[in-house]
Amino acid sequence: MATGGSLRDRLLQAARQEGGHPLAPRRGHAAARATNLIIVNLTGGLSHIDSFDYKPRLQADHGKTIDWRGRPFFLNASPFRFRPYGENGLPVSELFPHLARRIDDLAVIRSMVNDHISHGQATLAMHCGLTTVPMPSIGSWISYGLGTGEPNLPPFVVLASALPYMGNQVWDASFLPAHHTGTRLVPGQDPVPHLKSPLPSVSLGQLEQLMLSKINRRHAEDRQRDPRLQARMSSFRTAAGMMKLAPRVLDVSGETRSTLEQYGLVSGDRRSVAWQMLAARRLVEHGVRVVEVVHTGSGANWDSHGDMQQHRTRAGELDRPLAALIGDLKIRGMLDTTLVAICTEFGRSPAGTENEKGRNHHNSAFTCLLAGGGVRAGAIHGQSDQYGNLVASDEVHVHDLHATILHLMGLDHQRLTYRFGGRDFRLTDVHGRVVSEIIS
């Protein structure tokens, strides 16, 4: 405000400076509790009533009929056992024994609401704030607002064995400058194959000359109103840096045996959820601002329509390495400044047609988890009703979750805006409140 320039103007000014970088680190609107964010995306819909939101009444009324929006539905009890954990005695399902032992490090939000019941639209809302039109992802907004401290790595990295619903729109920058788009790495022996030079004899110095960086800068100076030029130049610089740094960051062979055992990682594995969680920690450790891990399971996801026992397989892949990630961050002193958000696009219904073994989509009440980065450890926020069907108290809309994450990162969701098409846009649109009850 003192300089009379917008954040966008300052970004462009920095980009135009000789040797400047449009992703240079920037101050947020307030003191940040977290400097980095790891999103664990449980795509398909984790069942809240089979994981972290135990419903004794649902167990007791199994098989009874309720009227739901004018149709008869049969209540389905959870097939999984629950037991209390932590200082608050929160009942946690047998699906998550390792994460349950970390429950005092987590804030459990049991009153989440999304605006849509279909996977694609709900996934867009969880990442971009709206169900109808693909907007900039939360990772792109954070990159835009804060930049990065490591220009040799992208500010926003996505680890995804398979594409989630809505594909790469989930991590797209949309109308924000393109260098804020998430960079997808595919777990496997060669996560970033596109970085290999087709001319292996060309050195990095020669490659930089081939990129014509000086000519590009001069060209951009004459065309200062075209942000695509800055994005292209930025991507070239980041690509050159990744050639040097990314292979070392993604190589976990130097980790101690105890660390590998903690994650459940075996030698040579570069594909499993365990590897992805450890890679996420290493990426954050090396300066990546936002990392998202898309957990789709081994050829499937959490969309358990036919049989809830599918949840056992998905949880078996995720539980140990996710708990290990939180414990590892804590041991290294990184959890205080790294926010971990464990999210799903919606929950699953407590009732369905007669003799159903699975559960259907349910956006009226579900659960998300947060840890680290200023979150009040051990907090339990909100309640769903006796069957887990509707929110009973302290509703948290997706817009509220986004506002809270941005707040913890030092960004005011009402001030983090970008002017496009004659309107100032923001992640939370015209909604959102910070859920202060879960902040330490």
N, C-alpha and C positions, 0 to 999 in steps of 0.2 A: 504493500500500500504506500510505503514511503517513497518508493521510486516511481509510483504511478503505473507500473507495468504488471501485466498478468503473469501467472506462472508459465503459460505458453510462450509469452514474449521472452521471458528470461531463458527458457529452454532453447529457443531459436537463437538468441543472442550468444549463449554459451557454445552452441553448435557451430556458429559462424566464426568464432575465434580461431586463430591459427593453432592447430593441435587440439582444439576443444573437443569435447565429447558430449553428445546430447543426453547420455545416460549418466553423467557425472552426479555424484550423491548430492542430495538437496535436503534442506531442513523441512520437517513437517510443520503442522500448525501448532503443535504442542509437544511437550516432552513425551517421547515414546517409551512405552513399557516393553515393547518387543521391537527388535530390529529386523527379524526374519520371520517368515511364515512357512509352515509345512502344512499343506492340505492333504488329507487322506480321504479320497472320494470313493465311498462304497456304492458303486453304481448299481442300480437295479432296485434298491429299496430294502434296507435293513429293517427287520421287524422289531419294533420297539418293545412289544409285549413278549418277545422271546429272547430279549437280551438285557435291557437295563430298566425296564418299566414293568415290574412284576404286578400282576393283578389277581389277588386271591379270589375275588368275586367271580372273575372269569373262569377260574379253575373250578369253583363250586357250581357254577351255572352251565357247565359244559353240556351242549345238546339242547339247551332251552332256546325257544324262539323269541326274537325281538322284532319289533316293527322298525324298519330303517327306511325312511323316505317312502313309505307306502308299500314296502315289500317285506315279506317275511325272510329273516335271516337267522341262521342257526349259530349260536355261540360256539367257538372252538377254543378249548383250553390249550395252553402251551404244552407241547410234548417234552419240554426240557425242565430239568430240576433247577431250582434257585436256592441260593443260600446267602446270608448276609456277609458283607465285607466292609472293612474300613471302620473308622471312628463313628461314622453315621449309621453303620449297619445297613447300607444299601443292598438290597437283594440283587444279585447278578446271576445270570444264567450260566449253566455248566458249559455253554458254548465258549465262554471267555475266561478260563481260569487264570491265565497269566495277566490279562488286563485287569481282572478283578482285584488282583493283589496290588495293582497300581491305582486303585480307585481313589485313594486319598490325594493323589496328584492331579486328579481330574475334576473338572466342573461338568456336571451332568444336567443338560437342559432337556426336560421331559415334556415340554409344552410347545414344541416347534409346529409351525403351520406354513404350508406352501399354497400357492394359488391355483395349482393345476394338478390333475390326477393322472396325466399321461407322462410317460418317461421323458420324452424330448422336451416338452414345455417346462416340466418341473426341473429338469437338469439345467436348462437355460436360466431359469429363475435363480437356482442355487448358485450359479456362477456369475450371471450377468444382471440379475435383478428383475428382468422382465420375462414373461412367458411367451410373448408374441413375436418379438423382433430380436435377432441376435445383437447384443450390445457388447461393449468392452468387458472383458473378464475381470474379476476382482484382482487377479494377479497383474493384469495390464494396468489397472487403475493404480495399484500400489507402485508398480514400476514408474508410471508417469509422475506420481506424486513424490517419490523418494529417490529415484535413480538407483544406482548400484555402486558399491565400493570396489568391485572387481570388473573392470572393462573387458578382460579377456574371457569372461564367461557371460552368458545371457543373464539378464536380471530375473527372468521368469522361465523356469524349466519344468517340463511335464514328463514324468516317467509313465508310459502307457504301453502295456503289452498289446492291447487292442483298443480301438477307438471306443469312447463312451457314446451314449446317445447324443445326437447332434454333432458328432465328429469333432473336427478341430475348431468349430465355432465356440466350443467350450473355453478355449484358451486364446481366442482371437482378440486383437486390439480394436477391431471394427474401425471407428472413425478416429481413434487416437493415432498418433504417429506409429508407423508400422514396426519400429524397433521395440515397441512395448509388447509385441505379440509373444506368446509363450513358444518356447523351442521344445519340440517333442523329441525325446530320446526313447528308442525302442529297446527294452531290456533284451540282452543276448550277447553273443560274443563280440559284436561290433555295433554298439549302441548309436554311433554317429558316423555311419559309412559315407555319408555325403560330404564329409570333411576331407576325405582322402583326395589328394591332388591327382588328376589324370596324368600329370607329368612328374613322376616320383623323383626325377633328378633335379627338379626346380627347388632351390632353397627358399626359406621363408623370406629372406631379403629380396630375392628375385621375384617371388610371388607378390610381395607388396608393391614392387615396381610395376608388375603386370596389372595390378589393380588401379594403377594411375591415380594414386591418392591425391597428389598435388593438383593434377589437372581436374580431378573431380571437385576439389575444394574451390578452385577458381571458377569452374562451371557453376557451382552452387551459389557462389557469391553474386553472380549475375542473374540468378533466378531464385531470389530469397523467399519468394512466396510459394515455392513448391516443396512441401515437406517430404515428398517422396524421395527427393534427392538426398536429403539428410538421412532418411531411413536406410537407403541403399548403401551410402557410405558407412553408416554405423554398422550395418550387417557385415560388410566386408572386414571392418576392423575387428568385430567380435569373432568372425570366422577364423581370421588369422590367429587371434589369441587362443581360440579353442583348440586349434591344431597343436599348440604348445602345451596347454594346461589340461584340457578335458581328459585325455587318456590317463594322465596321472591321477586326477581326481576320482575317476571312475574305477581305478584299479585298487581293489580292496585287499590285495594279497599281502600288503604290508601291515594290515591290522593284526593285533595280537590274537593268539588262539582263543583266549578267554572271551574276547569281543565277538569273534566269529561264532563261538559256541552259544553265546548269549542270544544272538539273533537266530540261531539254528541254521547257519550257513555252512555248506560243505565246500570243500576245495573245488575250484573250477566253475562253480555256479555263478552265472551272471544274468540269470533270468528270473529267479524266484522272487516272491514278495520279500523274503529275507534280504536278498541282494538289493532290492529297490529301496527298502527302508534304510539300510546302511548307506547306500549311495545318496539318499536324501540328506542324511546327516553330514556326509562328506561335502556335498554341494553347498549346503548352508555354511559349513565350516570354512569353505573357501570363498565365501562372499556372495553366493547367489541369494538374491533378496527373497524370492518366492519359489518354492518347489511344490508341485502337486504330484501325488502318487495316485493313479487311477487303478483301483482294485476291481478287476472284472472276474477274477478267479481263473482257473485253468479251463478256458473255453466256455465259461459261463459267468453269470453274475449273481446278484442277490435277489433276482426276480423269481421268488419261489412260489409260483402259482400251483404247481402240481403236488409238491411234497416239501414240507418244512424241513425234512432231514437234509435237503440241499444246503440249508444254512449251516449244518454241521461241517460240511466240506469247506464252504467258504470261510467259516470262522477258523477252521483248522489251518488254513493257509495264512491267515492274518494275525491271529491272536498273539502268538509268541513274538514274531518280529516287531509288531506294533508296540507291545509292552516293552520290548528291548530298546526300541528307539527312544521312548520316553525316559527309561532308566539310564540309557547311555548319555542322552543330553543332560540329564540331571547330574550324573557323576562328573561330567566334563565341565560343569558350571555353565552350560549353554541353555538350559531350560528357562532360566530367568529372562533371557532375551530372545528366545525362540518360541513363537506361538504355534501350537499344534492344534489344528481344527479337524476333527473326525466327523465327516458329514455324509449324509445320504439324501437323495432328492425327496423322499417321503418314506412313511412307514408301511405297515401292512395291517389289513383289517382284522378285527377280533371276531368277525362273523362272516359267514358265506353261505353258499347253498349246502344242502344236506350231504353229509359224507365227504365233503371236501377235505383233502389232506394238506393243501397249501393255503395261502392267504393272498388276497387281492391288494391292489394299490390302495394307499390310504394317506391322503394329504392333510386330514383334519387334525391329526395329532401324531407326532413322532419325536424321536430323540436324536440329539447331536451332542458331541463331547468336545470340550476344549481343555488344553493343558498348557502350562507355562506362560511366559510373556505377559505377566500381570494378572493372570486369572486367579481367582480365589480357589486354592486347592481344596478339594473335598466338598465343594459347594454342590447342592442339589437344588435346582431351580425349576419351579413350575410343576404342575400336576395335570395329568389327564384324568378322565372320569373313571368310574369303577371298572369299566371294561376296556379302557384305553381307546375309546372311540372318538371322544371330543376333548378339547382342552377344558379343564375345570378351573384353572387359575394361572395367572401370570403368563399369558400367551406371549410367545416370541415368534414374530413373523420373520421370514427370510430377510426382509429389509432391516429388521432389528439386529439380526446376526451380523449382517454386513456392516452396519453402523458400529457395532461393538468391535469387530475385528479391525476396522479402520482406526477407531479410537485408540486401541491398544498399540497400533503401529504409529501413533502420533499424528493421525490425519482426521480432520473434521469432515464427516460425510456430507455436511451441508456446504462446505467451502471447497471441497475437491470437485471442481467442475471443469468442463471443456466445452467451448462454444462450437457448435456445429449446426449448419443449416439454419442459422438465425436464432438458435436456442441454446441455453446453457444446460448441458446434460450432467447427470451425476449417477453414481452406482445405485443409490437408493431412490432415484427418481424424486418424488415429492414426499417420501415417507421416511420411516426409520427412527428409532430411538436407541440410544446406548443402554444396554442392559447392565446398569451399574451394580446390580445385586451380585453379579458373579465376578466383579473386579476387586482385587485385593487392595 
